[in-house]
């Protein structure tokens, strides 16, 4: 039953993300080929799949590590396989403590400025699947 609930939540989040993404005015506002997550932070982002609709990335941030500055071009969903306490850094603004999500949680992420995520855990890595919605922009 838990698996059915997770799948239903994922599809609900996908639908909401698509609708929210339709109104975004930030497409390519901060993204460049050089600061794309795969180019700027390849040790933390691995391409799993890409087509005209979506790009799927595996995201890993080891315990205690702060990833390089990078940006994401599309709104996305993030599914936490192994969640961790994270802090986000973006140029020109104070750092934001993003807290700790639960393993299995799914969140929507709109297009945003370049950022760095730091894993504040002492022993638990962050591992997530990021589904970027290319047609939402």
C-alpha positions, 0 to 999 in steps of 0.5 A: 500500500505504501508503494501505491501511495508513493506512486500516486504522490509522484504522479500528482507531483508531476501533474502539479509541476507541469502546471506550475512550470507552464507559468515560469518566466525564468527559463534560461534566466540563470542557466548556461551550458557551462554552469549546467549541473552535468558540466559544472558538478559532474561528480554530483550529477549523472545522466540516467535518461534524456529525451525531448520531454524529460531529463533524469539525473542521479544526484549524490552529495556525500556526507560533509561535502559542498557541491560546486556551483551549478544551475538547472535549466528546467523545473523538476521533481526530486525523489529522495532515495537517501535524504540528508540535512542540506544547506543551500548557497546561492551567490548574493543571498544568505545561505538557506538551511533546507532541513532534512527530508524523509527518505522517499519524499518527493518535492517540486523545484521551480527554475532557480538561480545557480546554487550549491548544496552542502550535506550537513550530515556526518555519515549519511550521503544524499542520493536522489533522482531529479526529473527535469521537465523540459516541456514545462518551459 
